[in-house]
Amino acid sequence: MRIKTIIFFCLFVLFGKTFAAENFVDFSSGDWQLAKDGKISIYVSKTDERGVMKAAKNLCQDLLKVTGIAPQFVDNASNAT
């Protein structure tokens, strides 16, 4: 019985991660572009609540860390990139 337990444990360690792994990055069709022509625009309305503005500022900080591009706030959707 002890041998079976050891074999099961070894198989679990070897193959358990393979079955548990998930694909977190997917490059299939339908992807969207984060930055266009070296620019990122975040659309915010002048009438948005303070919490929305704080979330947008936090998003800008995150995007700067990920892309190295400082996003700009725009208040008119037609000015967004």
Protein Blocks (a to p, Z undefined) as FASTA:
>chain_A
ZZmmmmmmmmmmmmmmmmmpccfbdcbehiacfbgghiacddddfkbcfklmmmmmmmmm
mmmmmnopacdddfbfklpZZ
